[in-house]
Amino acid sequence: MNLLERYPDNRILVFPQTIYYCDKEKCEKDLKILATHKDIYICARDGRSYEVIEPFLKQRALLVPDMAFCIPQDEIKNIASKVEKSDKELFLLRRDGELSSGNKNDIYSHNRVELDWPTFYHKIFDGTFVFKSIAKLAHWNMPFMKSLLNLYCIKYFHKNLLDIGITFLSPYSTIYTTRLHGCILGILLGKNIRLIDNSYGKNSTFYNTWLKDFDNVDLLT
């Protein structure tokens, strides 16, 4: 909300997000505050999220797919071509509160590799440690660190994260995933995707909005 006060005359564009609140009253309160900005546009990445924000923002509410679909295909294919293939299936199992306990029944009945997204293992050499360190210093209102953080992200961190993700998914022809971005990157890699819903329906609503006509993507219920 500080951005609204700091930049009242600037256009603000919020990239595609899933909108989910446990507390309906808090959701309405936040959206009413956001709607007071005269030039804010919020993108919802699924139909249910759009229905939440549209009554408050009207024409400033947009339904837009996740920005991960904009990753250049040439870059994806170049990295994927260097990765050795595996005859196993990947089960991409998130470890946080979004994991739905009801999805665990069939996890261990197949010969799969079971892993979470690689950067969540917090390896010092994947770039996340350096990013978080610089970001913490930048948060202390150190202008030089803010400039350094932007440079680090543009020149190294963003590309490195993409390389890690593509290298992680590329060996497997079939991916069972509880992570939406694992699903999207897997689609861009041409994989067979078995999408598993999260605890509050984020994956299923995205699937029903954009993916239900994809031949290589199934929603597991």
FENLINUR-V168403 format. One record per residue. N is the residue number from 0. SS is DSSP state (hx for helix, st for strand, lp for the rest). Layout:
# FENLINUR-V168403
n:N ss:SS
n:N ss:SS
This chain:
# FENLINUR-V168403
n:0 ss:lp
n:1 ss:hx
n:2 ss:hx
n:3 ss:hx
n:4 ss:hx
n:5 ss:hx
n:6 ss:lp
n:7 ss:lp
n:8 ss:lp
n:9 ss:lp
n:10 ss:lp
n:11 ss:st
n:12 ss:st
n:13 ss:st
n:14 ss:st
n:15 ss:st
n:16 ss:st
n:17 ss:lp
n:18 ss:lp
n:19 ss:lp
n:20 ss:lp
n:21 ss:lp
n:22 ss:lp
n:23 ss:hx
n:24 ss:hx
n:25 ss:hx
n:26 ss:hx
n:27 ss:hx
n:28 ss:hx
n:29 ss:hx
n:30 ss:hx
n:31 ss:hx
n:32 ss:hx
n:33 ss:hx
n:34 ss:hx
n:35 ss:lp
n:36 ss:lp
n:37 ss:lp
n:38 ss:lp
n:39 ss:st
n:40 ss:st
n:41 ss:st
n:42 ss:st
n:43 ss:st
n:44 ss:lp
n:45 ss:lp
n:46 ss:hx
n:47 ss:hx
n:48 ss:hx
n:49 ss:hx
n:50 ss:hx
n:51 ss:hx
n:52 ss:hx
n:53 ss:hx
n:54 ss:hx
n:55 ss:hx
n:56 ss:hx
n:57 ss:hx
n:58 ss:hx
n:59 ss:hx
n:60 ss:st
n:61 ss:st
n:62 ss:st
n:63 ss:lp
n:64 ss:lp
n:65 ss:lp
n:66 ss:hx
n:67 ss:hx
n:68 ss:hx
n:69 ss:hx
n:70 ss:lp
n:71 ss:lp
n:72 ss:hx
n:73 ss:hx
n:74 ss:hx
n:75 ss:hx
n:76 ss:hx
n:77 ss:hx
n:78 ss:hx
n:79 ss:hx
n:80 ss:lp
n:81 ss:lp
n:82 ss:lp
n:83 ss:lp
n:84 ss:lp
n:85 ss:lp
n:86 ss:lp
n:87 ss:lp
n:88 ss:st
n:89 ss:st
n:90 ss:st
n:91 ss:st
n:92 ss:lp
n:93 ss:lp
n:94 ss:lp
n:95 ss:lp
n:96 ss:lp
n:97 ss:lp
n:98 ss:lp
n:99 ss:lp
n:100 ss:hx
n:101 ss:hx
n:102 ss:hx
n:103 ss:lp
n:104 ss:lp
n:105 ss:lp
n:106 ss:hx
n:107 ss:hx
n:108 ss:hx
n:109 ss:lp
n:110 ss:lp
n:111 ss:st
n:112 ss:st
n:113 ss:st
n:114 ss:st
n:115 ss:lp
n:116 ss:lp
n:117 ss:hx
n:118 ss:hx
n:119 ss:hx
n:120 ss:hx
n:121 ss:lp
n:122 ss:lp
n:123 ss:hx
n:124 ss:hx
n:125 ss:hx
n:126 ss:lp
n:127 ss:hx
n:128 ss:hx
n:129 ss:hx
n:130 ss:hx
n:131 ss:hx
n:132 ss:hx
n:133 ss:hx
n:134 ss:hx
n:135 ss:hx
n:136 ss:hx
n:137 ss:hx
n:138 ss:hx
n:139 ss:lp
n:140 ss:lp
n:141 ss:lp
n:142 ss:hx
n:143 ss:hx
n:144 ss:hx
n:145 ss:hx
n:146 ss:hx
n:147 ss:hx
n:148 ss:hx
n:149 ss:hx
n:150 ss:hx
n:151 ss:hx
n:152 ss:hx
n:153 ss:hx
n:154 ss:hx
n:155 ss:hx
n:156 ss:hx
n:157 ss:hx
n:158 ss:hx
n:159 ss:hx
n:160 ss:hx
n:161 ss:hx
n:162 ss:hx
n:163 ss:hx
n:164 ss:hx
n:165 ss:hx
n:166 ss:hx
n:167 ss:hx
n:168 ss:hx
n:169 ss:hx
n:170 ss:lp
n:171 ss:lp
n:172 ss:lp
n:173 ss:st
n:174 ss:st
n:175 ss:st
n:176 ss:st
n:177 ss:lp
n:178 ss:lp
n:179 ss:hx
n:180 ss:hx
n:181 ss:hx
n:182 ss:hx
n:183 ss:hx
n:184 ss:hx
n:185 ss:hx
n:186 ss:hx
n:187 ss:hx
n:188 ss:lp
n:189 ss:lp
n:190 ss:lp
n:191 ss:st
n:192 ss:st
n:193 ss:st
n:194 ss:st
n:195 ss:st
n:196 ss:lp
n:197 ss:lp
n:198 ss:lp
n:199 ss:lp
n:200 ss:lp
n:201 ss:hx
n:202 ss:hx
n:203 ss:hx
n:204 ss:hx
n:205 ss:hx
n:206 ss:hx
n:207 ss:hx
n:208 ss:hx
n:209 ss:hx
n:210 ss:hx
n:211 ss:lp
n:212 ss:lp
n:213 ss:lp
n:214 ss:lp
n:215 ss:lp
n:216 ss:st
n:217 ss:st
n:218 ss:st
n:219 ss:st
n:220 ss:lp
